[in-house]
Amino acid sequence: MIESIQLCFRHSVKVTGPGTLHFTPGVNILVGPNGSGKTTVLRAIHTCEKCRKATDNTGTIHFFSSETMNPHNMNGSAGSVVQMLLRTRGVFSSHGEIMKAALVAMPVRRGDLVLIDEPESGQDLAGIMQLCKGFERLAASHVQVIAASHHPLFLRNGRVVELGTGYSNHLREEICRALHCDSVASPAHDPLRTGDDP
């Protein structure tokens, strides 16, 4: 699990917002407009040795993106039997189906970190709801999830890490406007409100 990352210069110039980002155990959702650096942050966590990371170093980091889950991008070896099976299944499945299959088949254990770039890609509403529940199950198993997403449903059950001040509020306001809500100031009218919210 990771508590924070202080971005190196090379990564910090590509990210809007603070040079140090903080994460909590459980589900964390990176939000921000296109070009704000969400994917850059995930890649920095995954591979950059120059970024300073406060981590417990106990688990494995799993990284999923539309590039790594593309069955037609066969660069490098499959790495494991699970990856080989997912690549084979990917030839006959949609991107959304392969993403869900990957999360089910992934051998995670307590203390692992799952990085997911745009999990909503290729998903219908039912698929997004399944992924939200999957994230909750991972968190309940003490697996940390950091997902970069534009989809409002992921904001409901995760800690929001903003790249660009006020982006999540802007997103809520636009959704309310589209759904003709009275006001996002009132929790009763917030379409992203969870059942646990007051």
C-alpha positions in Angstrom: 0.0 0.0 0.0 1.1 3.6 -0.6 0.4 6.5 1.7 1.8 9.3 -0.5 3.9 10.1 -3.5 6.1 13.1 -4.0 6.5 13.4 -7.8 9.9 13.8 -9.3 10.5 16.8 -11.6 9.8 14.9 -14.8 6.4 13.7 -13.6 5.5 16.9 -11.6 5.5 19.1 -14.7 2.9 16.8 -16.3 0.5 16.9 -13.3 -1.9 19.7 -12.4 -2.1 20.3 -8.7 0.2 19.5 -5.8 3.5 17.8 -6.2 2.7 15.4 -3.3 -0.4 13.3 -3.3 -1.8 11.4 -0.4 -3.8 8.2 -0.4 -5.7 6.2 2.2 -6.3 2.5 2.6 -9.2 1.3 0.5 -10.5 2.9 -2.6 -8.9 6.2 -3.9 -10.2 7.9 -7.1 -8.0 10.2 -9.0 -10.2 12.8 -10.8 -9.4 15.8 -13.0 -9.9 17.1 -16.5 -8.2 15.5 -19.5 -4.5 16.3 -19.5 -4.4 16.9 -15.7 -2.0 13.9 -15.2 -4.1 11.1 -13.8 -2.4 8.4 -15.9 1.0 10.0 -15.3 0.4 9.6 -11.5 -0.5 5.9 -11.9 2.6 5.3 -14.0 4.8 7.2 -11.6 3.5 5.0 -8.7 4.0 1.9 -10.8 7.5 2.4 -12.2 9.3 5.7 -11.2 12.2 5.1 -8.9 12.9 8.9 -8.7 9.5 9.7 -7.1 9.5 9.5 -3.3 6.9 7.1 -2.1 5.8 6.5 1.4 4.8 2.9 1.3 4.7 -0.2 3.5 6.5 -2.3 0.8 4.5 -5.4 1.7 2.4 -6.0 -1.4 2.5 -6.3 -5.1 1.5 -3.5 -7.5 -0.9 -4.5 -10.2 -1.4 -2.0 -13.1 -4.3 -2.1 -15.5 -5.0 0.3 -18.4 -6.6 0.1 -21.8 -3.1 -0.4 -23.2 -2.1 -3.2 -20.9 -5.5 -4.9 -21.3 -5.6 -4.6 -25.1 -5.3 -8.2 -26.5 -3.9 -6.8 -29.8 -1.0 -5.2 -27.9 1.1 -8.3 -27.5 4.4 -6.6 -26.7 6.4 -8.7 -24.3 5.6 -12.0 -22.8 2.4 -12.8 -21.0 4.3 -13.1 -17.8 2.0 -15.6 -16.0 -0.6 -18.2 -16.7 -3.4 -15.7 -15.6 -2.1 -13.0 -18.0 -1.8 -15.6 -20.8 -5.4 -16.7 -20.3 -6.6 -13.1 -20.1 -4.9 -12.2 -23.4 -6.4 -15.3 -25.0 -9.9 -14.4 -23.7 -9.4 -10.8 -24.8 -9.2 -11.9 -28.4 -12.8 -13.1 -28.1 -14.2 -10.5 -25.6 -14.9 -6.8 -25.4 -12.6 -4.5 -23.5 -15.2 -4.2 -20.7 -15.5 -8.0 -20.4 -11.7 -8.5 -20.2 -11.3 -5.8 -17.6 -13.9 -7.5 -15.3 -12.3 -10.9 -15.9 -8.9 -9.5 -15.1 -10.1 -8.1 -11.7 -11.8 -11.5 -10.9 -8.8 -13.6 -11.9 -6.1 -11.3 -10.4 -4.3 -13.1 -7.6 -4.3 -10.3 -5.0 -3.5 -10.6 -1.3 -3.6 -8.3 1.7 -1.4 -5.3 1.3 -1.4 -5.3 -2.5 -2.0 -2.2 -4.6 -4.2 -2.2 -7.7 -3.8 0.7 -10.1 -6.5 1.1 -12.7 -6.6 3.7 -15.5 -10.1 4.5 -16.7 -11.9 1.4 -15.4 -15.1 2.7 -17.0 -13.6 2.3 -20.5 -15.8 -0.2 -22.4 -18.3 -0.6 -19.6 -22.0 -0.3 -19.6 -23.8 0.9 -16.5 -24.1 -2.6 -15.1 -20.4 -3.2 -15.7 -19.5 0.0 -13.8 -21.7 -1.0 -10.9 -20.0 -4.4 -10.8 -16.6 -2.7 -10.8 -17.7 -0.4 -8.0 -18.7 -3.5 -5.9 -15.4 -5.2 -6.9 -13.4 -2.3 -5.6 -15.4 -2.4 -2.4 -14.6 -6.2 -2.0 -10.9 -5.5 -2.7 -10.8 -2.8 0.0 -12.6 -5.1 2.4 -9.8 -7.6 1.8 -7.2 -4.9 2.7 -6.2 -4.3 -0.9 -5.7 -0.7 -1.9 -7.2 0.6 -5.1 -6.2 3.8 -6.9 -8.3 4.4 -10.0 -8.1 7.3 -12.5 -11.6 7.9 -13.7 -14.0 10.5 -15.2 -17.1 8.4 -14.2 -19.2 9.9 -11.4 -20.3 6.5 -9.9 -16.7 5.8 -8.8 -16.8 9.0 -6.7 -19.5 7.6 -4.5 -17.5 5.0 -2.6 -13.9 6.2 -2.7 -11.7 8.9 -1.4 -11.4 11.6 -4.1 -7.9 12.8 -5.0 -8.3 15.8 -7.2 -5.9 17.0 -9.9 -7.4 20.4 -10.5 -9.1 22.2 -7.6 -12.9 21.9 -7.6 -13.2 19.3 -10.4 -15.3 16.8 -8.4 -17.7 19.6 -7.4 -17.9 20.8 -11.0 -18.7 17.2 -12.1 -21.4 16.9 -9.5 -22.9 20.3 -10.5 -23.0 19.2 -14.2 -24.6 15.9 -13.4 -27.3 17.6 -11.3 -27.9 20.1 -14.1 -28.2 17.2 -16.6 -30.6 15.3 -14.2 -32.5 18.4 -13.3 -31.8 18.1 -9.6 -32.8 21.0 -7.4 -29.4 21.6 -5.9 -26.2 19.7 -5.1 -26.0 21.8 -1.9 -28.8 19.6 -0.5 -27.5 16.0 0.1 -31.0 14.6 -0.5 -30.7 15.8 -4.1 -27.1 14.8 -4.7 -27.1 11.9 -7.3 -23.7 10.7 -6.1 -24.7 10.5 -2.5 -24.1 7.1 -0.9 -26.5 5.4 1.5 -24.0 6.1 4.3 -24.1 9.9 3.8 -26.1 12.0 6.3 
